[in-house]
Amino acid sequence: MLHLRVICPADRSSELVDLLTDAGGVTNVVVLHGAAHRPKGDVVLFDVAREAANQIIERLKELGLAEEGSIAIERVDLSLSRAADTAEAEAPGAPDDAVVWEDLSTQVSAECRITWAYLAFLAIATQIAAIGVLLPSIILIVGGMVLGPEFGAVAAVCFGLLRRDWRLITLAVRTLVIGFTVAIAVTCACALVSRGLGWIGPENLNGHTEVEFIVKPDKWSFIIALLAGAAGVLSITAGKSSALVGVFISVTTVPAAGYIAIAIALGKWDDVTGSVAQLAVNITGMVIAGTTTLLLQRFFWSKYGLRIASPTPRMRGNSSV
């Protein structure tokens, strides 16, 4: 269940309550007349099944409440209520399968911002993976995979393609490009210092068959990227964050970035080319699969999801007052 707090102009609260009362999947409707002061209006509280949330949110926006009032949404971790159970039973499908598009939009928009934390995590993950390439140590390479934060920006690209939001796509691609460029530059600088100190040399990349998969992308690399992209988007839309760990371990984005940095520092240009190809194959595969998964989810809910009537003409007219 989701809990919504809506601030509604007083002259529209009765229409809103009628809408919520008649809608399937809604329960625990509470009205506090005149309780809101900034903005002014009535406060309407209610719970809605995740499967019905998209339709309800759309109706609230059609009433102009996002502009003239306020809509706040939070998850309900525990609800002991027969009425809530009935409301959830009225909505088709399972809660974990439902995608709350406004929630997803907010989440991916936050994930495609370039922050110091994002750059630091990606740089540290790339350095750990690079050390794993040099030793070689599969454990360190996997550690770098898990630490990398890049999938959020990949998911933002997928969502942007779904919505044809070119601004979001541009921001997400910029985040990926700048993030990996900074991470590779920092790791390369550290590798050059290590080479100057005599700690590493070109021979460190010779004969390490354990890590050759990073510089030799093939059809399996692309297939794994497709599977990981689909699983990653599903884990985000279903709120199953634990599944993202498996996605991070499956794809070879961070190890490829680490290998690029080491190969540049050691002058192994053939390995640079292979690592760049591996990075491109993984990101492309995840974007294709992630976008396809979102398209299928949108089709499923638009065809089989709960239908809630739009506000009446009088209600829509009031929203412009």
N, C-alpha and C positions, 0 to 999 in steps of 0.2 A: 504493500500500500504506500501511497504518497500522501503527505499532508500539505494542503495549500492554505495560505493566508492571503486573502484578497481584500484590498481596500477599494471600496466601490462608492461612487457618488451616491448620496442618499436618495436621489430621485430615480435611481436605477436598481437599487438593492432588491426590491420586490421582484422585478423581472429576473434578476440573477438567481434569486432563491427558487423561483418557479422553474427555471432552466435546470438547476441542480436537482430539484425534487423529482423532475420527470426523467432525468438522465439515468441510464443504467450504469452500474459500477461506482456510484457515488453514495456516500453515507456520512453519518456524524456531522450533519450540517448545523452550524451554529452562527447566529447573527448577533452582533454587538452594535446596536444603533448608536451612531454618533461617537464611537470610541476612537476613531482616527482623527488626528489633528494636523498631520503633515505628511501627505495631503489630507484634506478634510474628507470625511465620509464615514460610511459604515464599514465595520470589519466583518467579513464573512469567512468562517473557518469550515473546512470540510476535508474528508478523506476520499481518495479515489484509487481504484485499482490501477496498477501500472498499464494494464492492457487498454484502459479507457482514457488514459491521461492525455494522449495526443489530441483526441477529439475535444475534450474539455478545455484544454489550453487554447485550442484554435477558437472555440466559441467565446472564451474570455477575451481573446485579442480582438475578435470581431465586435465585441461590445465596447472596444476602446479602453479597456481597463489597464492595458499596459502603458498607455499614454496619459490617461486622466486619473489613474489610481495606482495600484501596485499589485504585483503577483509574485508571491514568494513560495518556493517549493522545497520541501525537505522529505527525506526518506523516513518511513516509520519502521523501526527495527522490530518492534513487537506490538501486536494489537490483539487484545483479548476481547473479542466482540462478535456476537452472532451476526449482528447487522453488517459488520465488515466482511465476515465470511460469505454472507449472502451477496454482497456487492461484488466481491471478487468472482463468485460463481456466475454472476450475470455477464461478466466480460469474457469474451472468447479467448482461448489460448492460455498459455502459462505465463506467470509474471517474468520469469527469467528470459523468455523469448521476446518480450515486449521491448521496443526501442522508444524511449522518450526523446524525441528529436531535439527539443529545446535544451534538454540536459546535455545531450551529446554535442550540440553546437557550442554550448558554453565550455564544455570540457576540452574540445579540440582547439578552440580559440585560445585557451590558456596555454595549451601544450605547444603552440607554434610561436610563442614569444621567445626572443633571444634574451636570456637572463645570465647573470654571472654563475648561478648555480648550474644551469644547463651546460654552459661552456666548461665549467670545472668538472662536472661529472663525465662529460664526453672525453675531455682531455685525459683525465685520470684513467678512465676505462681503456682508452687507446694506448696509453703507456703500459698499463698492465698487460694488455694483449701483445704489445710489441716485445716486452720482456719474455712473455710466453713463447713467442716466435724464436727469440734468440737462444733460449735455454736448450732445447725446446721443452715446453711444459703445457700439456693440454689443459691441466687444471687452471693455470693462469689465464689461458685463452678463454676458457669458459667463464672464469671470473670477470674478465673484461666484457664478455657478451652480456652477462646478467646486469652489470653496472651501467651499461650504455642506455641513455634516455631518448634515443632517436626515434623510437616507434611512435611517440606522441605526434611528432611532426609528420610522419608517414600517414598516420590516421587522419590528420588534418587535410592532407592532400586528397585522400580518398573522399572525405566528406565534402571538400570543396568541389571535386569533380561531380559528385552526386547532385549538389545544389547549383552547379555551374557558377560557383562563387569564385571568380578569378582573383579577387583581392585575397581571400583566404589561401588559395593555392599559391599565390606569389609569396605571401608571408611564410608559409610552411616550407616552400622550396628554398627561400632565402635562409631560413633557420637551419635547414639541412646543410646547405652549401657552406654557410659561414661556420657552423658548428664543426663540420668535418675538416674544413680548411684550418681553423684554429687548432683543433686537436692534432692534426697531422703536423702542423708547423711546430707546435710545442714539443711533440714527441721526436720530431726530426732534430730539433735543436738539442734536446737531451742526448740523442744518439750521437750527434756530432761531438758533443763534449766527451761522451764515453769513448768514442773512437780516438779523440785527441789524447785522452789519458791512457790509451793502449788497452782498454778493457775489451773492446770488440773490434772486429775487422771483417772484411768480405767473406772470410772463411766460415764465419758463424752462420751463414745462410746456405752453406754447402752440405748436401747429404742428409738434410733433415726431412726425411720422407713423411714424418708425422704431421708436418704442417704444409705439405705441398698442395693440399686441397684448397688452400687459401688463394694460391696464385694460378690455379687451374680450374676455372669455372667450367661447368659442363651442363648437360641437360638436367642432371639431378640437382644441381645448385638452383636452377630455375624452378623446378618442381617443388623443392623444399621451401623456396621463397613464396611460392603460390600458397602452399599449405599454411605456412606461418602467417602470411598476411590475412588469410581467412580466419584463422584461429585468433589472431590478435584483435581483429575488429569484433568478433563474437565475444571475446572476453571483456572488451570495453563496453559494448552495448548491453551485455548481461550483468555487468558489475562483478565479474569474476576475475579480480585482479591477480589472484594466484596463478591463473592460467597464463598470464603474460610472461612469467619466468620461463616457461617452456618455449614461448615464441622467441625470447631473447637468446636462448641457448641454441635454437635451431638455425638462425640466420647468421651470416658471416660478414656483417657490415663493419662492426668494430674491429675484428681481427684483420679485415682487409685494410682498414685505415691504418692500423698499427704496422702492418707489413709494408704499406706504401711508405711510411715515414722511415722505417729501418732501411728499406731498399734504396731510398733517395740518399740517405746518409752514407750508405756503403757503396753507392755507385752501381747497384745491380738494377739496371734500367729495364731489362726483360721482366724482372719480378714486379717492377712498378706497373708495367702495362697489364700484367695478369691480375694484380691486386685491384687496379682501377676497374677492370672488367668485372671482377667478382663483386665489387661494391655496387656497380651499376646494375648487374643482373639481379642482385638481392633486392635493391630498392624498387626496381621496375616490377619484379614479380610480386612484391608485397602490395604495391599500389594497384596493380591489376586485380589481384584477388580481393583486396580490401574493398575496392570500389564495387566489384561484382557482388560481394556479400551484402553491402549496403543496399544495392539495387534490388536484390532478391528480398531482403527484409522489408523494404518499402513497398514492393509489389504485394507481398503476402499480407501486410497489414491494411493496405488500401483495398484489397479485394475481400479479405475475410475478417477484418477488424470490426469493432463495434461502431455503429452509426449513431451519431447524436445530432438531432436537428439543429440547424443554424438558428440564431435569434430571429424573432419575428421582425417584419419591417419596422414596427413601432419601436422595438428595442434598438435596432441599428440606427434609427433616426435619432433617438435620444443620445446616442454616443457622441453625436456631433454638437450637442448643446453646450 
